[in-house]
Amino acid sequence: MSAEPLAPATGDSPDDAAGREPHSPTEAESGGAGAGSTSDGSGSGSGSGSGGSVWAGLRPLVLRLHFYAGVLVAPFLLVAATTGLLYAGSFQAEKLVYAHELRVPVGDRELPISQQVAAARKAHPEGEISAVRPSPEDGATTRVLLSGVKGVDPDHTLAVFVDPYTAKVRGALEQYGSTGALPLRTWIDEFHRDLHLGQTGRLYSELAASWLWVIALGGVMLWLSRRRKKRTLRAVALPDRAATGRKRTMSCHGALGLWVALGLLFLSATGLTWSTYAGAGVEDLRTALGQTTPTVSATVGGGEHTGHHMGSDSMPGMNMGGTGEAAGHTADVGLDTVWKAARAKDLDNPVEIVPPAEPGSAYVVSQIQRSWPEKQDSVAIDPATGEVTDVQRFADYPVLAKLSRWGIDLHTGNLFGLVNQIALAALALALILLIVWGYRMWWQRGRASAFGRPIPRGAWRRVPLYVLLPLAAATAVIGYYLPLLGIPLAAFLAVDIAMGEIARRRGTTPAA
């Protein structure tokens, strides 16, 4: 819920108490939004009990914060929502654009993994094998991932697609991330995350995520307080069809915002978990609580398996299919035996097989299914003996590690597949509509040629001290852990206080 505050409940006209321009600096400084009134706009002023009196003082502050946060942050939210909408559709678009690489006619039986990898290396001997993803289902290709390939982003890999039934290479594409994003989805993903500006660009998305929950919560509070006198579900949850002008826009904005508020809060929270600054704080907290994501140990005892890696100089000369020694390497049971040992530990498709990273390390086979139910088990396998040396089950993850995994996969559209992606697209579209309606209300707020009159300052003066002090302390703490919320808020307050002081002095200066 962004860009424009929901109008105060004292009236629907642009000229109501909270909406009108202050007639004097004194009115502006004394509380602005109906400062001279004892009502909070819903008939509950000081006479409705301590809760009502607190809200009567707090409401103008929430109104002003919602307004300015919306106006100033909405452009960042609009970019995030638009790119998020594109990303939600990129999963299905990827299947269409790269159908030749991803799908093959179903054959009678799949060839051994080692034979498929050998075919990939014959077609692409460059770089080193960083992982192998066997065909996860009938008609799907096997991916052989190569790192260190010239012309490929160092953070990406080259995925070679192999027909599992014929070992024919279907093509090669650049791949990014553990979800296996191909060029189209990768481009949209990076555009959504950092506008293709690198680490600096990530600040835009963190700024949007840091403020989205503030704007959404503020909007819900304002809308519900406005509708308190109309205690019907329809009045709260549905737009007023009989309304016109700014009141109609506000009705659509408020009702839609109420419906999608929980979704926006979820996007904000999960987006912050892997942001630059707030994400680091979340990671530190999880570490302190012992809730980090565990990993399988790839260390092989004894350290006798030296000199082994799956690089360009070891493929296909390395023994991929069975026991024995390849030139310059210790014994390796091969990928087929490794895959068989992993399946014996109940690891089924889809999986990723990562070769030993260094001397004395093991193969690591990990399930990579991000859809429900999650498959995230992993095992380490001794390359010399084919024995499983360590097992890590997703069921044994700490609670916060599981929640983080589910939250990220839900945010990125993986957890529930197409349904998840449709829901994300709907949320993104709803946020775009909220922003457009918010700016339209700002436009409609003006008189004649005036555009977007602001909410009067000084609202904080109406908040009781026993509420204001804890609120200020909580804001400081939250701002510390969410710097892209705290820093802009501090800057705004400094400018706002300075402008208020200037206005006050001009109002008290005698005319010449």
N, C-alpha and C positions, 0 to 999 in steps of 0.2 A: 504494500500500500504506500504509494510514493507520490511525490511531487507536489501535492496540494493537501492542506489540512482539511478535514471534514468540518464543515461550517458549524458554528456553535448552535446549541439547541434553543437559543432565545428567539430564533426566527430564521426563515429561509431566505430572506432578502439579503442582497449584497450590502445593504445599509444597516444590518443589525448591529448589536452592540460590539461583538467581537470582530465584525467585518469592517466597520467604518474606520475611516482615518481619524486619528485623534484630533480634536479641535485645538488642542494646545499642548505644549511640551509637558505641562503638569499632568494632563490626562494620560499621556503616553508613559510617563515615568511612574505613574501610580498604579499601573497594572494593565493599561491598554485595553485588553479584551474584556470590556465591561467591568473595569476595576471599581467603579463606583457602586456596582450592584452587589447585593448579598447572595444572588442566585448563581448557580453553576450552569444555568441554561436548561435545566430539566426540572426546575421547581424545587430543588432540594437544598438550597443554600444553607445558611447556618442553622436554620430551623429543623433540618432533617437529621440532626445528630452529628457526632464527631466525625463519622465516616463521610457524611455529606459535606461537612465544612472543610475537611481536608481536601476532598476532590474539588470543591469549589475554588480553593486556592491553587490546587495542582493543575487543574484543567487548562487554564490559559498557558501555563508553561509547556504542557504536553502539546497543546495546539501550536504554539510557536516553534517548538522543536520539530514537530512533524512537518510543518510548513517549510522551514528552511532546510531541513535535512532532505526533504523531498526535492525541493527546487535545485539544490546544489549537487546532490548525489544521483538524482534521477538519470542524468546522461550516462553515468557509468553503469547504472543498473540496466539502462536500455540496451547498451552494447552487450552486457553480459547475458541479458535475456534473449536478444536476437541471435547471438552466437550459440547460446545454449539450445535454442530452437533448431538451429541448423545441425548441431551435434546430435540431438535426439533422432533426427532423420538420417544421420550418416551411417548407422548400422545397416539399415535396409538398402541404402544407396550403395554401400560397399559390396553387398552381395550381388547386386546387379552389374556394377562396373567391373568387378574382378571375377565374374562368374567363370571365365575360362581357367583362371589360376586356382580357384577354390573348389570347383566341382568337376568330377569325371564320371563317365558311365560306370555303373557298378559291375565289377567282374566276379569271377568264380571264387577266387581266393587272393588274399594279400600276400605279397612277397615279403621275405624277411626284411627287417628294418635296415640291416647292414647293406643289403643289396640296393635299397632305395637311396641310402646315403652315398654309396659308391657312385651311383648314377649322377647324383647331384654334384659330387666333387669332380667328376669327369667333365661336366658341363661348366662348372665354376670352381676352378682350383684355387682361386684367390682367397686371401684372408684365412681365418681360422674358424673351425666349427665351435660355436658358443652354446648351441643347444639343438635338440631334435624334437619335433612335435609330431609323433605318429598320427596317422589318419584317425580322427576321433570318432568317425561314424561312416557308415556305408556311403560311398560316393564322394567323400571328402579327401582332399589331397594331404600328403605328408609335407611338413615344412622342415627344411634343414636351414638353420639360422647361422649366418656367417658374420663374424665381427672383423674389424680392421680392414674392411674392403675400401679401396681407393674410390673416392667420389661419394661415399655414403657417410652421412652424419655420424660422428663418433658415438653419439648417444643412441644411434639406431643400429639395426642389423639388416643384412640382406637376406630375405627369405626366399629360398629356392623351393618351388612347388613341384612335388613329384607324384605321379600317378602310382598309388600303392599296388595296383594290379599289374602294371606293365613296366614300372620303373622309368617311364618316359618323363622328362622334365617339361613341365607345362609353362614355366616362366619364372621370373625372379622379380620381386618387388621389395622396396624398402619398408621395414616394419619398425614400429615403435611400441614400447611398453609391454607389460605383462599380459595385456588383453589382446595383443597381436594386431594392433591398429595398422592398417595399410595406408598408402599415401593420402587418399581422400580424407579418411577419418582423422589421420594424424594432423593434416593441415587445419582442419576445422577445430580439432582439440586444442592445438597450440594457439589458434586465433582466439578461442574462448578463454584460454588460460592466461596468455600474455600478449595478445595482439601481434605476435611474431616480433616482439621487441626484447625478448630474452628476460633476464632477471628483473630488469627495470619495469618491463611491461606487466609483470605479475602483481605489481602494486595496485594496478587498476582493479583487478578482480578481488584482491584482498580488501580494498576500500569499499567496494560494492557489498561484499559479504559482511564486513564489519558493521555497516549501517543498515543493511536490509532488515535485520531483526528489530532494530530500534524503530524504524519507520513502520514496520508491520504491527508491532505491539502498540505503538502510539495510535495508529489508525484504528485498531480494534477498540481500544479504550474510548476513543472519541466517538466512534460510531455507536457503541453500546450505550454510552451515557446520553447520547442524543436521542436514542430510541427508547429510553427508559420509561417514558410516559405511555408509549404505545407498546403494551406488553404482549403483543401477538407475535407469533413466530414469523408470520408473513412480513410484518413491518420491519423486522430485524434482518431477515434473510433474503428478501426479494426486493427488487427495485420498485419504486412507486411509479406505476404506469400513468397515473394522472398528472404527475409533476411535469413542469416545463422549465426550460432555461437552465440556469445554474443548479436549481434544485433537482432537476432530472439527472444532470450529470453527476451530482453528488450522490444521488440515490444509487445509481449504477456503480459508481466507484466504491461506495461503502459496502453494498451488498456483496459484490464480487470479492472485495478485499476480505470480508469475513469468511467467505467460503474457502479461500485459498491461503489463509493466514498460517495454518499449521504447516502447509507445504513450503511456504516461503521461509518460515522459521527453520525447517529442516534443511533447506538448501543453504541457508546462511551458516548454520552450525557445522554441517558437513564440509562446506566449502572452506571454512576456516581451519579445519583439521589438517589440511595439507598446504596451507598458505605459507608465506615466507616467515613472517614474524609471529603471528598467532599460532601457526602450526608448530613452530619450534617450542613455544610455551606448552602446547598440548603434549608434545613429545616428552618434554622435561617432566611434566606432571605424571605421565604414564610411567616413565622410568622410575620416578620417586616412589610410585605406588606399586612397583613390580608388575605392571600391566603391559609391558611391551610385547610385541609379537615374537614368539619363540621361533627359532630356526633349527633345522636338523644339523647335527654335527657331521661334517664331511671329513674329519680327521681319521686317518687309518693308522692304527697302532703299529709301532716299529719303525715307520718311516722308510721301509725298504723299497717302496714302489717309486723309485726316482726316475726322472727323465721322461715321464709320460705326459703328453698333452695331445690334443686333437687339432693340430695346426696344419698349415698347408704342406709342410714337409713330412707329415706323418699319415696323410690320407692320400690314396686308399691303402698305403703300405701297411698301416697298422692293422692288426688282426681284429676285424670287426665282427667276425661271425663265430669265433670259438676260442679255444685255448691255444697256447703256443706263443712264441715271441716274434715280434716284428723287429726289423733292423733298428738298433739303437734304443729299443724300449724293453721294459720288463714285461712279464706276462700280462695279458689283458683278456678277460673272458669274452669281451665284445658286447656290442649293443643288444644283440638278440638275447643273450643270457641275462644281461642286466634287466631288460624289459620283462623277461619271464620271472625273475626274482621279485620284481616290484609287484607284478600281478599276484604272485603268491602271498603277498602281504595286503591283498585286497585293494590295491591301487588300480582302478580302471580308468578308461578314457573319460575326458581328455587329460593328457599328461605332457610334461616337458622333461626331457632327459638332458641333464647338464653334465658334460664330461669333467673329469678331474681338473681342477683349476691349476694345481701345482703338484710337485712331487709330494707323495705321502698323503694325498687327498683322495676322496672317493667320488664315484658317480653319485649324483643327486637326482632322484626322480620325484617330481612334484605334480600333484593334481592341480589343474589350472581352471577348473570350472567355477565361474563366478555367478552362474545362475542358480536359482533355488532348486534343490538343496545344494548348498556350497560343497564343493569337493576341494579341500585344501590340505589333505594329508601328504606327507613326504617321507622318503626313506633315503638312507645313504647306503651304497653298495661297494664293497671292496673290489677294485678292478682286477685284482690278481686271483681272487677266489670266488667271486660272485656271491659272497655272503652278505647279508644285510647287517650293517654295523650300528645303525641307529634308526629309530622310527619316531616321527612326530605327527600326532593326530590333531586335526582341527578341533575335535571334541575336548581336547585338553588345553586349548588356548585359554588364557585369562579372559574374564568377562569383557573388559574394555577392549582387548584385542579383537574379540569377536564382534563387538558393537562397531568398532572402527572399520572392520572388514565389511560388515553388512551396510554400514552407512555410506562408505565410499562406493560400493557396488550399486547401491540404490541411487545415489547421486549421479553416477555415470551411466545409468540405464542398463546395467548388466543383470541385476539380481532377479528380476522377473521378466526378462526378455522384452518382447514386443509390447506387452501391457505396461511395463515399466517405462519404455520409451515413449509411448503414447501419453502416459501421465506426465512425464517431464515436459513434453511438447505442450500439453495443455497448461501446465504451470507457467512455462515461459511465455506463452501467448497471453495468459491472464495478466502477468506482470507488465507486459507491453501495453495492454489495454488500460491497466491502472495508471500507468505513467501518462499515457495520452489523455485520459480523462482528468488526471490531476493537473496537467498543464492547461487543459481547457478550462477548468474551474478557475485557475489563476487568471486566465485571460478574461473570463466572464466576471471576475471580481472587480475589474476596473470600471470607472465611470466615463462615459463618452470616449474621449481619446486617451484616457488614462489606461495603463496596462499593468495588470498584476499588482495591485496594491498590497504591500506587505502587512503582516500581523504586527500591531504595535508592540514595542519593547516594554520591559519592566515587569513582565509576568511573574518572574521569580519572587518579586516583593510580596505577592499574595500568598505564597506558600508558608505555612506555619514553621517556625524555627525548628521545632522538634521533628519535623518531617524533612526540612531543607538540609539540615546538617548530616543526618544519615544518608540522605540521597546524594549529597555532594561527596561524601566519603566513598560510597559504593561506586559512584561514577569515576572517581579517581582510581580505584582499584581495577575496575573493568577497563578503563582507559590505559592503564599500565600494561595489562595483558593483551589488549587489543589496540596497539599504538595507532593504527590507521583509523580508529574511532576516537581515541583520546586526543591525538595531536590536532586534527581538524576541529574537534569540539573546543579545545582550549583556544585555538586561533580565533574561532568564531566568537567565543565569549569575550576575548580581549578586544576584538574589533567592535563588538556590540556594546560593551561597556564604554569604550572610548567615544563611539558615536552618540551614546546616550548622554554622556557628560558634555559633549559639544552642544547637543540640542538643549540640554538644561541651561547651560551658560548663555546661549543665545536667547533663550526665553526669559531670562532674568536680567539681561542687559538693558538698561534704560534706552529708549529711542533717542536718537540725536536730535 
